[in-house]
Amino acid sequence: MRQDAVRGHLDGLLLAVLEPAPLHGYAIITAVQQRSGGALELRTGTIYPALNRLERLGLLRSTWESEGGRKRRCYALTEAGARFLADERSAWQDFTAAIGSVLAPVAPHPHPHGQGA
């Protein structure tokens, strides 16, 4: 899937994969890839600026954790982040319903005056 297809939805994707539990950057990338069936591959150069921005906005908080002698920054959803995610999901459902109604095949309508056009 094209990288630009993710644009505009990155915040929601990141928040959604952090909803169940805090994760570090590489685990976030892996979670998005797994949950999308491999269709979405985010790059570190894409997610870290977004994670930092979401943290500045108060939607995420981060902590440093040691794993196997290695320090990693782990990100977790805040209450504000959970509310934002709920709004994103609602907006996404509205958007996909609107697009789906336009892209869906239209059944042919009988001509209002009988036969022919």
Phi and psi restraints in degrees (range 20) as a CNS / XPLOR table:
assign (resid 1 and name C) (resid 2 and name N)
       (resid 2 and name CA) (resid 2 and name C) 1.0 -64.0 20.0 2
assign (resid 2 and name N) (resid 2 and name CA)
       (resid 2 and name C) (resid 3 and name N) 1.0 142.3 20.0 2
assign (resid 2 and name C) (resid 3 and name N)
       (resid 3 and name CA) (resid 3 and name C) 1.0 -61.3 20.0 2
assign (resid 3 and name N) (resid 3 and name CA)
       (resid 3 and name C) (resid 4 and name N) 1.0 -35.6 20.0 2
assign (resid 3 and name C) (resid 4 and name N)
       (resid 4 and name CA) (resid 4 and name C) 1.0 -70.6 20.0 2
assign (resid 4 and name N) (resid 4 and name CA)
       (resid 4 and name C) (resid 5 and name N) 1.0 -14.3 20.0 2
assign (resid 4 and name C) (resid 5 and name N)
       (resid 5 and name CA) (resid 5 and name C) 1.0 -68.6 20.0 2
assign (resid 5 and name N) (resid 5 and name CA)
       (resid 5 and name C) (resid 6 and name N) 1.0 -23.4 20.0 2
assign (resid 5 and name C) (resid 6 and name N)
       (resid 6 and name CA) (resid 6 and name C) 1.0 -82.2 20.0 2
assign (resid 6 and name N) (resid 6 and name CA)
       (resid 6 and name C) (resid 7 and name N) 1.0 -24.9 20.0 2
assign (resid 6 and name C) (resid 7 and name N)
       (resid 7 and name CA) (resid 7 and name C) 1.0 -53.7 20.0 2
assign (resid 7 and name N) (resid 7 and name CA)
       (resid 7 and name C) (resid 8 and name N) 1.0 137.2 20.0 2
assign (resid 7 and name C) (resid 8 and name N)
       (resid 8 and name CA) (resid 8 and name C) 1.0 88.5 20.0 2
assign (resid 8 and name N) (resid 8 and name CA)
       (resid 8 and name C) (resid 9 and name N) 1.0 -14.6 20.0 2
assign (resid 8 and name C) (resid 9 and name N)
       (resid 9 and name CA) (resid 9 and name C) 1.0 -121.2 20.0 2
assign (resid 9 and name N) (resid 9 and name CA)
       (resid 9 and name C) (resid 10 and name N) 1.0 -0.4 20.0 2
assign (resid 9 and name C) (resid 10 and name N)
       (resid 10 and name CA) (resid 10 and name C) 1.0 -59.6 20.0 2
assign (resid 10 and name N) (resid 10 and name CA)
       (resid 10 and name C) (resid 11 and name N) 1.0 -45.2 20.0 2
assign (resid 10 and name C) (resid 11 and name N)
       (resid 11 and name CA) (resid 11 and name C) 1.0 -57.3 20.0 2
assign (resid 11 and name N) (resid 11 and name CA)
       (resid 11 and name C) (resid 12 and name N) 1.0 -47.6 20.0 2
assign (resid 11 and name C) (resid 12 and name N)
       (resid 12 and name CA) (resid 12 and name C) 1.0 -62.1 20.0 2
assign (resid 12 and name N) (resid 12 and name CA)
       (resid 12 and name C) (resid 13 and name N) 1.0 -40.0 20.0 2
assign (resid 12 and name C) (resid 13 and name N)
       (resid 13 and name CA) (resid 13 and name C) 1.0 -63.3 20.0 2
assign (resid 13 and name N) (resid 13 and name CA)
       (resid 13 and name C) (resid 14 and name N) 1.0 -45.7 20.0 2
assign (resid 13 and name C) (resid 14 and name N)
       (resid 14 and name CA) (resid 14 and name C) 1.0 -64.5 20.0 2
assign (resid 14 and name N) (resid 14 and name CA)
       (resid 14 and name C) (resid 15 and name N) 1.0 -45.0 20.0 2
assign (resid 14 and name C) (resid 15 and name N)
       (resid 15 and name CA) (resid 15 and name C) 1.0 -64.2 20.0 2
assign (resid 15 and name N) (resid 15 and name CA)
       (resid 15 and name C) (resid 16 and name N) 1.0 -38.3 20.0 2
assign (resid 15 and name C) (resid 16 and name N)
       (resid 16 and name CA) (resid 16 and name C) 1.0 -64.6 20.0 2
assign (resid 16 and name N) (resid 16 and name CA)
       (resid 16 and name C) (resid 17 and name N) 1.0 -41.2 20.0 2
assign (resid 16 and name C) (resid 17 and name N)
       (resid 17 and name CA) (resid 17 and name C) 1.0 -74.7 20.0 2
assign (resid 17 and name N) (resid 17 and name CA)
       (resid 17 and name C) (resid 18 and name N) 1.0 -18.7 20.0 2
assign (resid 17 and name C) (resid 18 and name N)
       (resid 18 and name CA) (resid 18 and name C) 1.0 -90.1 20.0 2
assign (resid 18 and name N) (resid 18 and name CA)
       (resid 18 and name C) (resid 19 and name N) 1.0 -6.4 20.0 2
assign (resid 18 and name C) (resid 19 and name N)
       (resid 19 and name CA) (resid 19 and name C) 1.0 -59.5 20.0 2
assign (resid 19 and name N) (resid 19 and name CA)
       (resid 19 and name C) (resid 20 and name N) 1.0 -46.5 20.0 2
assign (resid 19 and name C) (resid 20 and name N)
       (resid 20 and name CA) (resid 20 and name C) 1.0 -68.1 20.0 2
assign (resid 20 and name N) (resid 20 and name CA)
       (resid 20 and name C) (resid 21 and name N) 1.0 -38.7 20.0 2
assign (resid 20 and name C) (resid 21 and name N)
       (resid 21 and name CA) (resid 21 and name C) 1.0 -167.5 20.0 2
assign (resid 21 and name N) (resid 21 and name CA)
       (resid 21 and name C) (resid 22 and name N) 1.0 157.0 20.0 2
assign (resid 21 and name C) (resid 22 and name N)
       (resid 22 and name CA) (resid 22 and name C) 1.0 -62.3 20.0 2
assign (resid 22 and name N) (resid 22 and name CA)
       (resid 22 and name C) (resid 23 and name N) 1.0 148.4 20.0 2
assign (resid 22 and name C) (resid 23 and name N)
       (resid 23 and name CA) (resid 23 and name C) 1.0 -142.6 20.0 2
assign (resid 23 and name N) (resid 23 and name CA)
       (resid 23 and name C) (resid 24 and name N) 1.0 156.7 20.0 2
assign (resid 23 and name C) (resid 24 and name N)
       (resid 24 and name CA) (resid 24 and name C) 1.0 -91.0 20.0 2
assign (resid 24 and name N) (resid 24 and name CA)
       (resid 24 and name C) (resid 25 and name N) 1.0 169.2 20.0 2
assign (resid 24 and name C) (resid 25 and name N)
       (resid 25 and name CA) (resid 25 and name C) 1.0 -51.2 20.0 2
assign (resid 25 and name N) (resid 25 and name CA)
       (resid 25 and name C) (resid 26 and name N) 1.0 -52.1 20.0 2
assign (resid 25 and name C) (resid 26 and name N)
       (resid 26 and name CA) (resid 26 and name C) 1.0 -63.2 20.0 2
assign (resid 26 and name N) (resid 26 and name CA)
       (resid 26 and name C) (resid 27 and name N) 1.0 -37.3 20.0 2
assign (resid 26 and name C) (resid 27 and name N)
       (resid 27 and name CA) (resid 27 and name C) 1.0 -66.7 20.0 2
assign (resid 27 and name N) (resid 27 and name CA)
       (resid 27 and name C) (resid 28 and name N) 1.0 -31.6 20.0 2
assign (resid 27 and name C) (resid 28 and name N)
       (resid 28 and name CA) (resid 28 and name C) 1.0 -65.6 20.0 2
assign (resid 28 and name N) (resid 28 and name CA)
       (resid 28 and name C) (resid 29 and name N) 1.0 -46.7 20.0 2
assign (resid 28 and name C) (resid 29 and name N)
       (resid 29 and name CA) (resid 29 and name C) 1.0 -58.6 20.0 2
assign (resid 29 and name N) (resid 29 and name CA)
       (resid 29 and name C) (resid 30 and name N) 1.0 -45.9 20.0 2
assign (resid 29 and name C) (resid 30 and name N)
       (resid 30 and name CA) (resid 30 and name C) 1.0 -63.6 20.0 2
assign (resid 30 and name N) (resid 30 and name CA)
       (resid 30 and name C) (resid 31 and name N) 1.0 -41.4 20.0 2
assign (resid 30 and name C) (resid 31 and name N)
       (resid 31 and name CA) (resid 31 and name C) 1.0 -64.5 20.0 2
assign (resid 31 and name N) (resid 31 and name CA)
       (resid 31 and name C) (resid 32 and name N) 1.0 -41.9 20.0 2
assign (resid 31 and name C) (resid 32 and name N)
       (resid 32 and name CA) (resid 32 and name C) 1.0 -63.3 20.0 2
assign (resid 32 and name N) (resid 32 and name CA)
       (resid 32 and name C) (resid 33 and name N) 1.0 -43.9 20.0 2
assign (resid 32 and name C) (resid 33 and name N)
       (resid 33 and name CA) (resid 33 and name C) 1.0 -62.8 20.0 2
assign (resid 33 and name N) (resid 33 and name CA)
       (resid 33 and name C) (resid 34 and name N) 1.0 -45.7 20.0 2
assign (resid 33 and name C) (resid 34 and name N)
       (resid 34 and name CA) (resid 34 and name C) 1.0 -66.4 20.0 2
assign (resid 34 and name N) (resid 34 and name CA)
       (resid 34 and name C) (resid 35 and name N) 1.0 -46.0 20.0 2
assign (resid 34 and name C) (resid 35 and name N)
       (resid 35 and name CA) (resid 35 and name C) 1.0 -67.5 20.0 2
assign (resid 35 and name N) (resid 35 and name CA)
       (resid 35 and name C) (resid 36 and name N) 1.0 -23.3 20.0 2
assign (resid 35 and name C) (resid 36 and name N)
       (resid 36 and name CA) (resid 36 and name C) 1.0 -94.8 20.0 2
assign (resid 36 and name N) (resid 36 and name CA)
       (resid 36 and name C) (resid 37 and name N) 1.0 8.4 20.0 2
assign (resid 36 and name C) (resid 37 and name N)
       (resid 37 and name CA) (resid 37 and name C) 1.0 64.4 20.0 2
assign (resid 37 and name N) (resid 37 and name CA)
       (resid 37 and name C) (resid 38 and name N) 1.0 28.1 20.0 2
assign (resid 37 and name C) (resid 38 and name N)
       (resid 38 and name CA) (resid 38 and name C) 1.0 86.6 20.0 2
assign (resid 38 and name N) (resid 38 and name CA)
       (resid 38 and name C) (resid 39 and name N) 1.0 -2.1 20.0 2
assign (resid 38 and name C) (resid 39 and name N)
       (resid 39 and name CA) (resid 39 and name C) 1.0 -73.7 20.0 2
assign (resid 39 and name N) (resid 39 and name CA)
       (resid 39 and name C) (resid 40 and name N) 1.0 -29.3 20.0 2
assign (resid 39 and name C) (resid 40 and name N)
       (resid 40 and name CA) (resid 40 and name C) 1.0 -112.8 20.0 2
assign (resid 40 and name N) (resid 40 and name CA)
       (resid 40 and name C) (resid 41 and name N) 1.0 121.6 20.0 2
assign (resid 40 and name C) (resid 41 and name N)
       (resid 41 and name CA) (resid 41 and name C) 1.0 -122.3 20.0 2
assign (resid 41 and name N) (resid 41 and name CA)
       (resid 41 and name C) (resid 42 and name N) 1.0 107.3 20.0 2
assign (resid 41 and name C) (resid 42 and name N)
       (resid 42 and name CA) (resid 42 and name C) 1.0 -89.5 20.0 2
assign (resid 42 and name N) (resid 42 and name CA)
       (resid 42 and name C) (resid 43 and name N) 1.0 149.7 20.0 2
assign (resid 42 and name C) (resid 43 and name N)
       (resid 43 and name CA) (resid 43 and name C) 1.0 -102.9 20.0 2
assign (resid 43 and name N) (resid 43 and name CA)
       (resid 43 and name C) (resid 44 and name N) 1.0 153.0 20.0 2
assign (resid 43 and name C) (resid 44 and name N)
       (resid 44 and name CA) (resid 44 and name C) 1.0 -59.8 20.0 2
assign (resid 44 and name N) (resid 44 and name CA)
       (resid 44 and name C) (resid 45 and name N) 1.0 -36.7 20.0 2
assign (resid 44 and name C) (resid 45 and name N)
       (resid 45 and name CA) (resid 45 and name C) 1.0 -66.4 20.0 2
assign (resid 45 and name N) (resid 45 and name CA)
       (resid 45 and name C) (resid 46 and name N) 1.0 -15.3 20.0 2
assign (resid 45 and name C) (resid 46 and name N)
       (resid 46 and name CA) (resid 46 and name C) 1.0 -93.2 20.0 2
assign (resid 46 and name N) (resid 46 and name CA)
       (resid 46 and name C) (resid 47 and name N) 1.0 -44.6 20.0 2
assign (resid 46 and name C) (resid 47 and name N)
       (resid 47 and name CA) (resid 47 and name C) 1.0 -80.5 20.0 2
assign (resid 47 and name N) (resid 47 and name CA)
       (resid 47 and name C) (resid 48 and name N) 1.0 -36.7 20.0 2
assign (resid 47 and name C) (resid 48 and name N)
       (resid 48 and name CA) (resid 48 and name C) 1.0 -64.2 20.0 2
assign (resid 48 and name N) (resid 48 and name CA)
       (resid 48 and name C) (resid 49 and name N) 1.0 -43.1 20.0 2
assign (resid 48 and name C) (resid 49 and name N)
       (resid 49 and name CA) (resid 49 and name C) 1.0 -61.6 20.0 2
assign (resid 49 and name N) (resid 49 and name CA)
       (resid 49 and name C) (resid 50 and name N) 1.0 -36.8 20.0 2
assign (resid 49 and name C) (resid 50 and name N)
       (resid 50 and name CA) (resid 50 and name C) 1.0 -67.6 20.0 2
assign (resid 50 and name N) (resid 50 and name CA)
       (resid 50 and name C) (resid 51 and name N) 1.0 -42.6 20.0 2
assign (resid 50 and name C) (resid 51 and name N)
       (resid 51 and name CA) (resid 51 and name C) 1.0 -62.4 20.0 2
assign (resid 51 and name N) (resid 51 and name CA)
       (resid 51 and name C) (resid 52 and name N) 1.0 -42.6 20.0 2
assign (resid 51 and name C) (resid 52 and name N)
       (resid 52 and name CA) (resid 52 and name C) 1.0 -62.8 20.0 2
assign (resid 52 and name N) (resid 52 and name CA)
       (resid 52 and name C) (resid 53 and name N) 1.0 -41.5 20.0 2
assign (resid 52 and name C) (resid 53 and name N)
       (resid 53 and name CA) (resid 53 and name C) 1.0 -64.8 20.0 2
assign (resid 53 and name N) (resid 53 and name CA)
       (resid 53 and name C) (resid 54 and name N) 1.0 -44.6 20.0 2
assign (resid 53 and name C) (resid 54 and name N)
       (resid 54 and name CA) (resid 54 and name C) 1.0 -63.9 20.0 2
assign (resid 54 and name N) (resid 54 and name CA)
       (resid 54 and name C) (resid 55 and name N) 1.0 -33.4 20.0 2
assign (resid 54 and name C) (resid 55 and name N)
       (resid 55 and name CA) (resid 55 and name C) 1.0 -69.8 20.0 2
assign (resid 55 and name N) (resid 55 and name CA)
       (resid 55 and name C) (resid 56 and name N) 1.0 -43.2 20.0 2
assign (resid 55 and name C) (resid 56 and name N)
       (resid 56 and name CA) (resid 56 and name C) 1.0 -60.1 20.0 2
assign (resid 56 and name N) (resid 56 and name CA)
       (resid 56 and name C) (resid 57 and name N) 1.0 -32.9 20.0 2
assign (resid 56 and name C) (resid 57 and name N)
       (resid 57 and name CA) (resid 57 and name C) 1.0 -78.8 20.0 2
assign (resid 57 and name N) (resid 57 and name CA)
       (resid 57 and name C) (resid 58 and name N) 1.0 -7.1 20.0 2
assign (resid 57 and name C) (resid 58 and name N)
       (resid 58 and name CA) (resid 58 and name C) 1.0 83.9 20.0 2
assign (resid 58 and name N) (resid 58 and name CA)
       (resid 58 and name C) (resid 59 and name N) 1.0 13.5 20.0 2
assign (resid 58 and name C) (resid 59 and name N)
       (resid 59 and name CA) (resid 59 and name C) 1.0 -88.9 20.0 2
assign (resid 59 and name N) (resid 59 and name CA)
       (resid 59 and name C) (resid 60 and name N) 1.0 -20.5 20.0 2
assign (resid 59 and name C) (resid 60 and name N)
       (resid 60 and name CA) (resid 60 and name C) 1.0 -132.6 20.0 2
assign (resid 60 and name N) (resid 60 and name CA)
       (resid 60 and name C) (resid 61 and name N) 1.0 158.3 20.0 2
assign (resid 60 and name C) (resid 61 and name N)
       (resid 61 and name CA) (resid 61 and name C) 1.0 -130.1 20.0 2
assign (resid 61 and name N) (resid 61 and name CA)
       (resid 61 and name C) (resid 62 and name N) 1.0 151.8 20.0 2
assign (resid 61 and name C) (resid 62 and name N)
       (resid 62 and name CA) (resid 62 and name C) 1.0 -127.5 20.0 2
assign (resid 62 and name N) (resid 62 and name CA)
       (resid 62 and name C) (resid 63 and name N) 1.0 152.9 20.0 2
assign (resid 62 and name C) (resid 63 and name N)
       (resid 63 and name CA) (resid 63 and name C) 1.0 -139.0 20.0 2
assign (resid 63 and name N) (resid 63 and name CA)
       (resid 63 and name C) (resid 64 and name N) 1.0 153.7 20.0 2
assign (resid 63 and name C) (resid 64 and name N)
       (resid 64 and name CA) (resid 64 and name C) 1.0 -91.5 20.0 2
assign (resid 64 and name N) (resid 64 and name CA)
       (resid 64 and name C) (resid 65 and name N) 1.0 129.7 20.0 2
assign (resid 64 and name C) (resid 65 and name N)
       (resid 65 and name CA) (resid 65 and name C) 1.0 -129.7 20.0 2
assign (resid 65 and name N) (resid 65 and name CA)
       (resid 65 and name C) (resid 66 and name N) 1.0 147.2 20.0 2
assign (resid 65 and name C) (resid 66 and name N)
       (resid 66 and name CA) (resid 66 and name C) 1.0 -98.1 20.0 2
assign (resid 66 and name N) (resid 66 and name CA)
       (resid 66 and name C) (resid 67 and name N) 1.0 134.0 20.0 2
assign (resid 66 and name C) (resid 67 and name N)
       (resid 67 and name CA) (resid 67 and name C) 1.0 -137.5 20.0 2
assign (resid 67 and name N) (resid 67 and name CA)
       (resid 67 and name C) (resid 68 and name N) 1.0 112.7 20.0 2
assign (resid 67 and name C) (resid 68 and name N)
       (resid 68 and name CA) (resid 68 and name C) 1.0 60.2 20.0 2
assign (resid 68 and name N) (resid 68 and name CA)
       (resid 68 and name C) (resid 69 and name N) 1.0 36.9 20.0 2
assign (resid 68 and name C) (resid 69 and name N)
       (resid 69 and name CA) (resid 69 and name C) 1.0 80.1 20.0 2
assign (resid 69 and name N) (resid 69 and name CA)
       (resid 69 and name C) (resid 70 and name N) 1.0 2.8 20.0 2
assign (resid 69 and name C) (resid 70 and name N)
       (resid 70 and name CA) (resid 70 and name C) 1.0 -111.7 20.0 2
assign (resid 70 and name N) (resid 70 and name CA)
       (resid 70 and name C) (resid 71 and name N) 1.0 132.6 20.0 2
assign (resid 70 and name C) (resid 71 and name N)
       (resid 71 and name CA) (resid 71 and name C) 1.0 -88.6 20.0 2
assign (resid 71 and name N) (resid 71 and name CA)
       (resid 71 and name C) (resid 72 and name N) 1.0 132.0 20.0 2
assign (resid 71 and name C) (resid 72 and name N)
       (resid 72 and name CA) (resid 72 and name C) 1.0 -132.5 20.0 2
assign (resid 72 and name N) (resid 72 and name CA)
       (resid 72 and name C) (resid 73 and name N) 1.0 145.3 20.0 2
assign (resid 72 and name C) (resid 73 and name N)
       (resid 73 and name CA) (resid 73 and name C) 1.0 -87.7 20.0 2
assign (resid 73 and name N) (resid 73 and name CA)
       (resid 73 and name C) (resid 74 and name N) 1.0 123.0 20.0 2
assign (resid 73 and name C) (resid 74 and name N)
       (resid 74 and name CA) (resid 74 and name C) 1.0 -107.2 20.0 2
assign (resid 74 and name N) (resid 74 and name CA)
       (resid 74 and name C) (resid 75 and name N) 1.0 140.5 20.0 2
assign (resid 74 and name C) (resid 75 and name N)
       (resid 75 and name CA) (resid 75 and name C) 1.0 -112.6 20.0 2
assign (resid 75 and name N) (resid 75 and name CA)
       (resid 75 and name C) (resid 76 and name N) 1.0 140.2 20.0 2
assign (resid 75 and name C) (resid 76 and name N)
       (resid 76 and name CA) (resid 76 and name C) 1.0 -135.7 20.0 2
assign (resid 76 and name N) (resid 76 and name CA)
       (resid 76 and name C) (resid 77 and name N) 1.0 149.8 20.0 2
assign (resid 76 and name C) (resid 77 and name N)
       (resid 77 and name CA) (resid 77 and name C) 1.0 -71.8 20.0 2
assign (resid 77 and name N) (resid 77 and name CA)
       (resid 77 and name C) (resid 78 and name N) 1.0 138.9 20.0 2
assign (resid 77 and name C) (resid 78 and name N)
       (resid 78 and name CA) (resid 78 and name C) 1.0 -94.6 20.0 2
assign (resid 78 and name N) (resid 78 and name CA)
       (resid 78 and name C) (resid 79 and name N) 1.0 174.8 20.0 2
assign (resid 78 and name C) (resid 79 and name N)
       (resid 79 and name CA) (resid 79 and name C) 1.0 -60.7 20.0 2
assign (resid 79 and name N) (resid 79 and name CA)
       (resid 79 and name C) (resid 80 and name N) 1.0 -41.1 20.0 2
assign (resid 79 and name C) (resid 80 and name N)
       (resid 80 and name CA) (resid 80 and name C) 1.0 -62.7 20.0 2
assign (resid 80 and name N) (resid 80 and name CA)
       (resid 80 and name C) (resid 81 and name N) 1.0 -37.3 20.0 2
assign (resid 80 and name C) (resid 81 and name N)
       (resid 81 and name CA) (resid 81 and name C) 1.0 -65.0 20.0 2
assign (resid 81 and name N) (resid 81 and name CA)
       (resid 81 and name C) (resid 82 and name N) 1.0 -38.9 20.0 2
assign (resid 81 and name C) (resid 82 and name N)
       (resid 82 and name CA) (resid 82 and name C) 1.0 -65.3 20.0 2
assign (resid 82 and name N) (resid 82 and name CA)
       (resid 82 and name C) (resid 83 and name N) 1.0 -40.3 20.0 2
assign (resid 82 and name C) (resid 83 and name N)
       (resid 83 and name CA) (resid 83 and name C) 1.0 -65.9 20.0 2
assign (resid 83 and name N) (resid 83 and name CA)
       (resid 83 and name C) (resid 84 and name N) 1.0 -42.6 20.0 2
assign (resid 83 and name C) (resid 84 and name N)
       (resid 84 and name CA) (resid 84 and name C) 1.0 -61.0 20.0 2
assign (resid 84 and name N) (resid 84 and name CA)
       (resid 84 and name C) (resid 85 and name N) 1.0 -42.6 20.0 2
assign (resid 84 and name C) (resid 85 and name N)
       (resid 85 and name CA) (resid 85 and name C) 1.0 -62.1 20.0 2
assign (resid 85 and name N) (resid 85 and name CA)
       (resid 85 and name C) (resid 86 and name N) 1.0 -41.5 20.0 2
assign (resid 85 and name C) (resid 86 and name N)
       (resid 86 and name CA) (resid 86 and name C) 1.0 -61.2 20.0 2
assign (resid 86 and name N) (resid 86 and name CA)
       (resid 86 and name C) (resid 87 and name N) 1.0 -41.8 20.0 2
assign (resid 86 and name C) (resid 87 and name N)
       (resid 87 and name CA) (resid 87 and name C) 1.0 -65.1 20.0 2
assign (resid 87 and name N) (resid 87 and name CA)
       (resid 87 and name C) (resid 88 and name N) 1.0 -41.0 20.0 2
assign (resid 87 and name C) (resid 88 and name N)
       (resid 88 and name CA) (resid 88 and name C) 1.0 -61.6 20.0 2
assign (resid 88 and name N) (resid 88 and name CA)
       (resid 88 and name C) (resid 89 and name N) 1.0 -42.2 20.0 2
assign (resid 88 and name C) (resid 89 and name N)
       (resid 89 and name CA) (resid 89 and name C) 1.0 -63.6 20.0 2
assign (resid 89 and name N) (resid 89 and name CA)
       (resid 89 and name C) (resid 90 and name N) 1.0 -42.2 20.0 2
assign (resid 89 and name C) (resid 90 and name N)
       (resid 90 and name CA) (resid 90 and name C) 1.0 -64.6 20.0 2
assign (resid 90 and name N) (resid 90 and name CA)
       (resid 90 and name C) (resid 91 and name N) 1.0 -45.3 20.0 2
assign (resid 90 and name C) (resid 91 and name N)
       (resid 91 and name CA) (resid 91 and name C) 1.0 -63.1 20.0 2
assign (resid 91 and name N) (resid 91 and name CA)
       (resid 91 and name C) (resid 92 and name N) 1.0 -39.0 20.0 2
assign (resid 91 and name C) (resid 92 and name N)
       (resid 92 and name CA) (resid 92 and name C) 1.0 -63.8 20.0 2
assign (resid 92 and name N) (resid 92 and name CA)
       (resid 92 and name C) (resid 93 and name N) 1.0 -42.8 20.0 2
assign (resid 92 and name C) (resid 93 and name N)
       (resid 93 and name CA) (resid 93 and name C) 1.0 -62.9 20.0 2
assign (resid 93 and name N) (resid 93 and name CA)
       (resid 93 and name C) (resid 94 and name N) 1.0 -43.2 20.0 2
assign (resid 93 and name C) (resid 94 and name N)
       (resid 94 and name CA) (resid 94 and name C) 1.0 -61.9 20.0 2
assign (resid 94 and name N) (resid 94 and name CA)
       (resid 94 and name C) (resid 95 and name N) 1.0 -44.5 20.0 2
assign (resid 94 and name C) (resid 95 and name N)
       (resid 95 and name CA) (resid 95 and name C) 1.0 -63.3 20.0 2
assign (resid 95 and name N) (resid 95 and name CA)
       (resid 95 and name C) (resid 96 and name N) 1.0 -48.2 20.0 2
assign (resid 95 and name C) (resid 96 and name N)
       (resid 96 and name CA) (resid 96 and name C) 1.0 -68.0 20.0 2
assign (resid 96 and name N) (resid 96 and name CA)
       (resid 96 and name C) (resid 97 and name N) 1.0 -32.1 20.0 2
assign (resid 96 and name C) (resid 97 and name N)
       (resid 97 and name CA) (resid 97 and name C) 1.0 -66.4 20.0 2
assign (resid 97 and name N) (resid 97 and name CA)
       (resid 97 and name C) (resid 98 and name N) 1.0 -42.8 20.0 2
assign (resid 97 and name C) (resid 98 and name N)
       (resid 98 and name CA) (resid 98 and name C) 1.0 -65.6 20.0 2
assign (resid 98 and name N) (resid 98 and name CA)
       (resid 98 and name C) (resid 99 and name N) 1.0 -46.5 20.0 2
assign (resid 98 and name C) (resid 99 and name N)
       (resid 99 and name CA) (resid 99 and name C) 1.0 -64.9 20.0 2
assign (resid 99 and name N) (resid 99 and name CA)
       (resid 99 and name C) (resid 100 and name N) 1.0 -43.1 20.0 2
assign (resid 99 and name C) (resid 100 and name N)
       (resid 100 and name CA) (resid 100 and name C) 1.0 -60.6 20.0 2
assign (resid 100 and name N) (resid 100 and name CA)
       (resid 100 and name C) (resid 101 and name N) 1.0 -37.3 20.0 2
assign (resid 100 and name C) (resid 101 and name N)
       (resid 101 and name CA) (resid 101 and name C) 1.0 -69.5 20.0 2
assign (resid 101 and name N) (resid 101 and name CA)
       (resid 101 and name C) (resid 102 and name N) 1.0 -27.1 20.0 2
assign (resid 101 and name C) (resid 102 and name N)
       (resid 102 and name CA) (resid 102 and name C) 1.0 -82.4 20.0 2
assign (resid 102 and name N) (resid 102 and name CA)
       (resid 102 and name C) (resid 103 and name N) 1.0 -41.9 20.0 2
assign (resid 102 and name C) (resid 103 and name N)
       (resid 103 and name CA) (resid 103 and name C) 1.0 -78.5 20.0 2
assign (resid 103 and name N) (resid 103 and name CA)
       (resid 103 and name C) (resid 104 and name N) 1.0 -20.2 20.0 2
assign (resid 103 and name C) (resid 104 and name N)
       (resid 104 and name CA) (resid 104 and name C) 1.0 -62.6 20.0 2
assign (resid 104 and name N) (resid 104 and name CA)
       (resid 104 and name C) (resid 105 and name N) 1.0 143.5 20.0 2
assign (resid 104 and name C) (resid 105 and name N)
       (resid 105 and name CA) (resid 105 and name C) 1.0 -60.8 20.0 2
assign (resid 105 and name N) (resid 105 and name CA)
       (resid 105 and name C) (resid 106 and name N) 1.0 142.4 20.0 2
assign (resid 105 and name C) (resid 106 and name N)
       (resid 106 and name CA) (resid 106 and name C) 1.0 -101.5 20.0 2
assign (resid 106 and name N) (resid 106 and name CA)
       (resid 106 and name C) (resid 107 and name N) 1.0 129.2 20.0 2
assign (resid 106 and name C) (resid 107 and name N)
       (resid 107 and name CA) (resid 107 and name C) 1.0 -68.1 20.0 2
assign (resid 107 and name N) (resid 107 and name CA)
       (resid 107 and name C) (resid 108 and name N) 1.0 140.5 20.0 2
assign (resid 107 and name C) (resid 108 and name N)
       (resid 108 and name CA) (resid 108 and name C) 1.0 -64.9 20.0 2
assign (resid 108 and name N) (resid 108 and name CA)
       (resid 108 and name C) (resid 109 and name N) 1.0 138.0 20.0 2
assign (resid 108 and name C) (resid 109 and name N)
       (resid 109 and name CA) (resid 109 and name C) 1.0 -99.5 20.0 2
assign (resid 109 and name N) (resid 109 and name CA)
       (resid 109 and name C) (resid 110 and name N) 1.0 138.5 20.0 2
assign (resid 109 and name C) (resid 110 and name N)
       (resid 110 and name CA) (resid 110 and name C) 1.0 -64.8 20.0 2
assign (resid 110 and name N) (resid 110 and name CA)
       (resid 110 and name C) (resid 111 and name N) 1.0 145.0 20.0 2
assign (resid 110 and name C) (resid 111 and name N)
       (resid 111 and name CA) (resid 111 and name C) 1.0 -64.7 20.0 2
assign (resid 111 and name N) (resid 111 and name CA)
       (resid 111 and name C) (resid 112 and name N) 1.0 135.7 20.0 2
assign (resid 111 and name C) (resid 112 and name N)
       (resid 112 and name CA) (resid 112 and name C) 1.0 -64.5 20.0 2
assign (resid 112 and name N) (resid 112 and name CA)
       (resid 112 and name C) (resid 113 and name N) 1.0 -20.5 20.0 2
assign (resid 112 and name C) (resid 113 and name N)
       (resid 113 and name CA) (resid 113 and name C) 1.0 -109.6 20.0 2
assign (resid 113 and name N) (resid 113 and name CA)
       (resid 113 and name C) (resid 114 and name N) 1.0 32.1 20.0 2
assign (resid 113 and name C) (resid 114 and name N)
       (resid 114 and name CA) (resid 114 and name C) 1.0 92.3 20.0 2
assign (resid 114 and name N) (resid 114 and name CA)
       (resid 114 and name C) (resid 115 and name N) 1.0 -133.3 20.0 2
assign (resid 114 and name C) (resid 115 and name N)
       (resid 115 and name CA) (resid 115 and name C) 1.0 -85.8 20.0 2
assign (resid 115 and name N) (resid 115 and name CA)
       (resid 115 and name C) (resid 116 and name N) 1.0 153.1 20.0 2
assign (resid 115 and name C) (resid 116 and name N)
       (resid 116 and name CA) (resid 116 and name C) 1.0 71.1 20.0 2
assign (resid 116 and name N) (resid 116 and name CA)
       (resid 116 and name C) (resid 117 and name N) 1.0 174.6 20.0 2
